[in-house]
Amino acid sequence: MKRTMKRVIAKSFVFAAACVAAGDIHLPKPVTQGGKSLMQALSERRSARDFAGRDIPVQTLSSLLWAATGVNRADGRRTAPTGLNVQDTDVYVMLASGVYRYDTGQNALKLVNPGDHRAAAGKQPFAQTAPVNLFYVHDRSRGMKADESNTQRYAGIHAGAIMQNVYLFCAKEGLATVARANIDYDACAKALRLAAGQSIVLGQSVGYPPNDGYIGRQAAIRTALERAKFHESEVGRLKCELDREDGVMVYDVEFKKNGFEYEYHIDAKTGTVVKAKKERD
């Protein structure tokens, strides 16, 4: 047991060092046995939009990526199906240390763009702080040979298969995840340094669920927007930060609409509105 723990700690240090150095990350062999039954994972599959601040260990990340679209047969076929085995979808991984492309053959993260680019991960605040953001990128040169609409339809089906694999792995592993399409695709493609013929189909955030007893950022945002009688798609510059006010932990939710700036303080434990403020921008 002690020897195993030392190996895990050593691998964590190697992973941290690789992230700091912002180079390629060679992942440990994924764990492909054990865990919850399929039916239990299906019963626990759900979307969650709040994440704890801690990183996902390298061993878990390796197993997550293998579950997403790893090689599971000697002929190179993968855990996620594609029509005619075209394998037209690449998984890009956005961490605090950089943007990487998952190399299924080498089981490695190939550095694409060093530095923290999570501000471009999505329009929702939680995506910009999630420990891991996955992006399913279609490569037209490897896509199904069909007219553009049908090629894109297949690309969506292929990305959906990867997405569900990630959902089931997260249910097995006790991770929180949510698939996302609310993305500034141009800004995100720039952060991923995509080439001509590559396009983002879908994003997915992954992390550990919060265990602090708080309602979570997404619930606080919903409360503030309901109080203002707006939908999230109608407002701009939406921000949500956890803060302390008069000894009470609150979510400070801010957004703008029609020349006004709105600010709400939501009690982090009870979800009640502590403060509401509206002023001209």
NORHUZI-V514494 format. One record per residue. N is the residue number from 1. RES is the residue in three letters. PSI is psi as a letter, one per 30 degrees, with the letter a starting at -180 (none if undefined). OMEGA is omega in whole degrees, -180 to 180 (999 if undefined). Layout:
BEGIN
N&RES&PSI&OMEGA  N&RES&PSI&OMEGA
END
This chain:
BEGIN
1&MET&e&180  2&LYS&e&-180  3&ARG&e&178  4&THR&e&180  5&MET&e&179  6&LYS&e&179  7&ARG&e&180  8&VAL&e&179  9&ILE&e&-180  10&ALA&e&179  11&LYS&e&179  12&SER&e&178  13&PHE&e&178  14&VAL&e&179  15&PHE&e&180  16&ALA&e&180  17&ALA&e&179  18&ALA&e&179  19&CYS&e&179  20&VAL&e&-179  21&ALA&f&179  22&ALA&h&174  23&GLY&a&175  24&ASP&k&179  25&ILE&j&177  26&HIS&j&-172  27&LEU&k&174  28&PRO&l&179  29&LYS&k&-178  30&PRO&l&175  31&VAL&j&-174  32&THR&g&180  33&GLN&l&173  34&GLY&a&-180  35&GLY&a&-177  36&LYS&l&176  37&SER&l&179  38&LEU&e&-177  39&MET&e&177  40&GLN&e&178  41&ALA&e&178  42&LEU&e&-179  43&SER&f&-179  44&GLU&g&180  45&ARG&k&180  46&ARG&l&176  47&SER&k&178  48&ALA&k&-173  49&ARG&g&178  50&ASP&k&-174  51&PHE&k&172  52&ALA&l&-175  53&GLY&f&-173  54&ARG&l&-179  55&ASP&l&174  56&ILE&k&-180  57&PRO&l&-176  58&VAL&e&180  59&GLN&e&178  60&THR&e&178  61&LEU&e&178  62&SER&e&-180  63&SER&e&178  64&LEU&e&-178  65&LEU&e&176  66&TRP&e&178  67&ALA&e&-178  68&ALA&e&-176  69&THR&h&-179  70&GLY&l&178  71&VAL&k&-178  72&ASN&g&178  73&ARG&l&-176  74&ALA&f&-179  75&ASP&g&177  76&GLY&f&177  77&ARG&l&-165  78&ARG&l&-180  79&THR&f&178  80&ALA&k&-177  81&PRO&l&169  82&THR&k&179  83&GLY&k&-179  84&LEU&g&180  85&ASN&h&-178  86&VAL&f&178  87&GLN&h&-174  88&ASP&g&-175  89&THR&k&174  90&ASP&k&177  91&VAL&k&174  92&TYR&k&-174  93&VAL&j&179  94&MET&j&178  95&LEU&l&177  96&ALA&f&-177  97&SER&f&-178  98&GLY&a&176  99&VAL&k&-176  100&TYR&l&171  101&ARG&k&-180  102&TYR&j&177  103&ASP&j&-174  104&THR&e&-177  105&GLY&e&-179  106&GLN&f&-175  107&ASN&h&-176  108&ALA&l&173  109&LEU&j&-179  110&LYS&k&-177  111&LEU&k&179  112&VAL&e&-175  113&ASN&j&-178  114&PRO&l&178  115&GLY&l&-178  116&ASP&j&-179  117&HIS&g&-175  118&ARG&f&175  119&ALA&f&179  120&ALA&g&-174  121&ALA&e&-177  122&GLY&l&-177  123&LYS&f&178  124&GLN&k&-177  125&PRO&e&-176  126&PHE&e&-179  127&ALA&f&-176  128&GLN&f&177  129&THR&f&180  130&ALA&k&-179  131&PRO&e&-178  132&VAL&k&170  133&ASN&k&177  134&LEU&k&176  135&PHE&k&-179  136&TYR&j&-169  137&VAL&k&179  138&HIS&k&176  139&ASP&j&-175  140&ARG&e&-178  141&SER&f&179  142&ARG&g&-175  143&GLY&l&177  144&MET&k&-179  145&LYS&j&-178  146&ALA&l&175  147&ASP&l&-170  148&GLU&e&-177  149&SER&e&179  150&ASN&e&176  151&THR&e&179  152&GLN&e&178  153&ARG&e&176  154&TYR&e&180  155&ALA&e&178  156&GLY&e&178  157&ILE&e&-179  158&HIS&e&178  159&ALA&e&179  160&GLY&e&178  161&ALA&e&177  162&ILE&e&180  163&MET&e&-178  164&GLN&e&175  165&ASN&e&180  166&VAL&e&178  167&TYR&e&-177  168&LEU&e&177  169&PHE&e&-180  170&CYS&e&176  171&ALA&e&178  172&LYS&e&-170  173&GLU&f&-177  174&GLY&g&178  175&LEU&l&175  176&ALA&k&180  177&THR&l&173  178&VAL&k&175  179&ALA&k&-173  180&ARG&k&172  181&ALA&f&180  182&ASN&i&-171  183&ILE&k&167  184&ASP&j&-169  185&TYR&e&180  186&ASP&e&-180  187&ALA&e&-179  188&CYS&e&178  189&ALA&e&178  190&LYS&e&179  191&ALA&e&179  192&LEU&f&-178  193&ARG&h&-179  194&LEU&k&178  195&ALA&l&175  196&ALA&k&-178  197&GLY&f&175  198&GLN&k&179  199&SER&k&179  200&ILE&k&177  201&VAL&e&-172  202&LEU&l&173  203&GLY&l&179  204&GLN&k&180  205&SER&k&-177  206&VAL&k&175  207&GLY&a&175  208&TYR&k&177  209&PRO&k&178  210&PRO&k&180  211&ASN&g&-176  212&ASP&g&-180  213&GLY&g&-180  214&TYR&l&-176  215&ILE&f&180  216&GLY&l&-175  217&ARG&e&-176  218&GLN&e&177  219&ALA&e&178  220&ALA&e&178  221&ILE&e&179  222&ARG&e&-179  223&THR&e&-179  224&ALA&e&-179  225&LEU&e&177  226&GLU&e&178  227&ARG&e&180  228&ALA&f&-179  229&LYS&h&176  230&PHE&l&170  231&HIS&l&-177  232&GLU&e&-178  233&SER&f&-176  234&GLU&f&-174  235&VAL&l&179  236&GLY&l&177  237&ARG&h&-179  238&LEU&k&178  239&LYS&k&177  240&CYS&j&-179  241&GLU&k&176  242&LEU&k&-175  243&ASP&l&177  244&ARG&k&178  245&GLU&j&-178  246&ASP&h&177  247&GLY&g&-178  248&VAL&k&177  249&MET&k&-178  250&VAL&l&169  251&TYR&k&178  252&ASP&j&-177  253&VAL&k&179  254&GLU&k&174  255&PHE&l&-179  256&LYS&k&177  257&LYS&k&175  258&ASN&h&176  259&GLY&g&178  260&PHE&k&174  261&GLU&k&-179  262&TYR&k&177  263&GLU&k&178  264&TYR&k&171  265&HIS&j&-177  266&ILE&k&178  267&ASP&k&-172  268&ALA&f&-178  269&LYS&e&-175  270&THR&f&-179  271&GLY&g&179  272&THR&l&179  273&VAL&j&-180  274&VAL&e&-177  275&LYS&k&175  276&ALA&k&-174  277&LYS&k&177  278&LYS&k&179  279&GLU&l&-179  280&ARG&k&-177  281&ASP&none&999
END
